[in-house]
Amino acid sequence: MVGEVWVYYVLAVLVLTASPGPSSLLCMTRGVTSGWMVGAYTALGSLTAITLILTLSFTGLGVIIASSEVIFSLIKWVGAGYLVYLGIKALVSKQDSYSELEAGTVSSRRFPHHFASGFIVGASNPKAILFFTALFPQFINPSEDLFLQYAVFASTFVVLELSWLLFYAYLGAKSSSWIFASGRARLFNRLTGGVFIGAGAWLSTASRA
């Protein structure tokens, strides 16, 4: 693999992963409301989903998903509906504080739930689907070792994506002390609820073009 190609790939993935999106918003919100560890589980769920998209793209199945209007629309609407659900759930919440988190009593039994949330949001990200089906194959050289190229490109993406998502989760966790003040939890829920609904509405307008 030519080093120059890898550098271009890193720059492209850096733009993709650094740009704030539904997954980073979810990780940051989980960091605020439930702590860094829950935000990390959410990040792992999102990372797993997007890495699966990368793998499907590498095997050629990703092209089928991206080129099928039915499959693409199904994925898009599931993601948009889930984001709107998260937004409505936050808007109707009557929580005034996060005393459970402040006391350090967040149950580990909820971790699989947060992993699943991250997976759903990550899997329905049209930006990742279109990137890995349209742009990613251009970095592949069919005359070279395909498995080695997959290993390098996948590991590069995993490191950059996980780093950014964990950063957003950490940022949320560090900002949570402001939320602990009485009454501010409700304000935060209203704000994030509106943003999630807006993200769901934006996602619903995504197209294969």
C-alpha positions in Angstrom: 0.0 0.0 0.0 1.4 3.4 -1.0 1.9 5.6 2.0 0.4 8.6 0.2 -2.9 6.8 -0.3 -3.1 6.1 3.4 -2.5 9.8 4.3 -5.3 10.8 2.0 -7.5 8.2 3.6 -6.6 9.5 7.1 -7.6 13.0 6.1 -10.9 11.8 4.6 -11.8 9.7 7.7 -10.7 12.6 10.0 -13.2 14.9 8.4 -15.9 12.2 8.7 -15.2 11.3 12.3 -14.5 14.8 13.6 -17.7 16.2 12.2 -20.4 16.3 14.9 -23.3 14.1 14.1 -26.1 12.0 15.8 -23.6 9.5 17.3 -21.4 12.1 18.8 -24.4 14.0 20.2 -25.8 10.7 21.7 -22.4 9.9 23.3 -22.1 13.4 24.7 -25.7 13.3 26.1 -25.1 9.9 27.7 -21.9 11.3 29.2 -23.8 14.1 30.8 -26.8 12.1 32.0 -25.2 8.8 32.9 -21.4 9.3 33.2 -18.4 8.6 31.0 -18.6 4.8 31.2 -22.1 4.8 29.8 -21.0 7.2 27.1 -18.1 4.8 26.3 -20.6 1.9 25.9 -22.7 4.0 23.6 -19.6 4.9 21.6 -18.7 1.2 21.3 -22.2 0.5 20.0 -21.9 3.2 17.3 -18.4 2.1 16.4 -19.5 -1.5 16.0 -22.3 -0.5 13.6 -20.1 1.8 11.4 -17.3 -0.8 11.3 -19.9 -3.3 10.1 -20.8 -0.8 7.3 -17.1 -0.5 6.4 -16.8 -4.3 6.3 -19.9 -4.7 4.1 -18.5 -2.0 1.8 -15.2 -3.8 1.5 -17.0 -7.0 0.5 -19.2 -5.3 -2.0 -22.5 -5.8 -0.1 -22.4 -2.1 0.9 -23.0 -1.1 -2.7 -26.1 -3.2 -2.8 -27.4 -1.4 0.4 -26.6 2.0 -0.9 -28.0 1.4 -4.4 -31.3 -0.1 -3.1 -33.9 2.7 -2.5 -35.9 0.3 -0.3 -33.1 -0.8 2.0 -31.6 2.7 2.2 -35.0 4.3 3.0 -35.7 1.6 5.6 -32.4 2.2 7.4 -32.9 6.0 7.1 -36.4 6.0 8.6 -35.5 3.6 11.4 -32.7 5.9 12.4 -34.8 9.1 12.1 -37.6 7.5 14.0 -35.3 6.5 16.8 -33.8 9.9 17.1 -37.2 11.5 17.3 -38.1 9.0 20.0 -35.1 9.9 22.0 -36.0 13.6 21.5 -39.6 13.1 22.7 -38.4 11.0 25.6 -36.1 13.9 26.7 -38.8 16.5 26.2 -41.4 14.8 28.4 -38.9 13.9 31.1 -39.7 15.4 34.5 -36.2 14.8 35.9 -34.9 17.8 37.8 -31.5 16.4 38.7 -29.1 13.5 38.1 -28.6 12.6 41.8 -28.2 8.9 40.8 -25.1 9.7 38.7 -23.8 12.2 41.3 -24.0 9.4 43.9 -22.2 7.0 41.5 -25.0 4.4 41.5 -25.7 4.0 37.7 -26.5 0.3 37.2 -24.2 -1.7 34.9 -27.2 -3.7 33.8 -28.1 -0.7 31.6 -24.9 -0.8 29.7 -26.2 -3.2 27.0 -29.1 -0.9 26.5 -26.8 2.1 25.8 -24.6 -0.1 23.5 -27.8 -0.9 21.5 -28.7 2.8 21.3 -25.3 3.6 19.9 -25.5 0.8 17.4 -28.9 1.9 16.1 -27.8 5.5 15.6 -24.5 4.5 14.1 -26.0 1.9 11.7 -28.6 4.5 10.4 -26.0 7.2 9.7 -26.4 7.9 5.9 -23.1 9.9 5.9 -21.2 6.8 6.9 -23.1 4.6 4.5 -22.5 6.9 1.5 -18.9 7.5 2.5 -17.9 3.8 2.7 -19.8 2.8 -0.4 -18.9 5.7 -2.7 -15.5 7.0 -1.5 -13.9 4.1 0.4 -13.6 1.8 -2.6 -11.5 4.4 -4.4 -8.7 3.8 -1.9 -8.6 0.1 -2.5 -5.9 -1.3 -4.9 -7.2 -4.6 -6.3 -3.6 -5.7 -7.3 -2.4 -5.6 -3.7 -3.1 -7.7 -0.7 -6.8 -7.0 0.0 -6.8 -8.3 3.6 -3.9 -6.2 4.5 -5.5 -3.1 3.0 -8.7 -3.9 4.9 -6.8 -4.3 8.2 -5.0 -1.0 7.8 -8.0 1.0 6.7 -10.4 -0.6 9.3 -7.9 -0.1 12.2 -7.3 3.5 11.1 -11.0 4.2 11.1 -11.6 2.5 14.4 -8.9 4.5 16.2 -10.1 7.8 14.9 -13.8 7.2 15.3 -13.5 5.8 18.8 -11.2 8.6 19.9 -13.7 11.2 18.8 -16.7 9.5 20.3 -14.9 9.0 23.6 -13.9 12.6 23.5 -17.5 13.7 23.2 -18.5 11.3 26.0 -15.7 12.7 28.2 -16.8 16.2 27.3 -20.3 15.5 28.4 -19.2 13.8 31.6 -17.0 16.7 32.5 -19.9 19.1 31.8 -22.3 17.2 34.0 -21.4 19.1 37.2 -23.3 22.1 35.8 -26.3 19.9 35.1 -26.3 18.7 38.7 -27.7 22.1 39.9 -31.3 21.8 40.7 -33.7 22.5 37.8 -31.0 22.5 35.1 -31.5 18.9 34.2 -35.0 19.7 32.9 -33.5 22.6 30.8 -30.8 20.2 29.4 -33.5 17.6 28.5 -35.5 20.3 26.7 -32.4 21.4 24.7 -31.2 17.9 23.8 -34.7 16.8 23.0 -35.1 19.5 20.5 -31.7 18.7 19.0 -32.5 15.0 18.7 -35.8 15.7 17.0 -34.1 18.1 14.6 -31.4 15.5 13.9 -34.2 13.0 13.1 -35.9 15.4 10.8 -32.6 16.1 9.0 -31.9 12.4 8.7 -35.3 11.8 7.1 -34.3 14.2 4.3 -31.1 12.2 3.4 -31.0 10.7 -0.1 -28.6 8.4 -2.0 -27.7 11.3 -4.2 
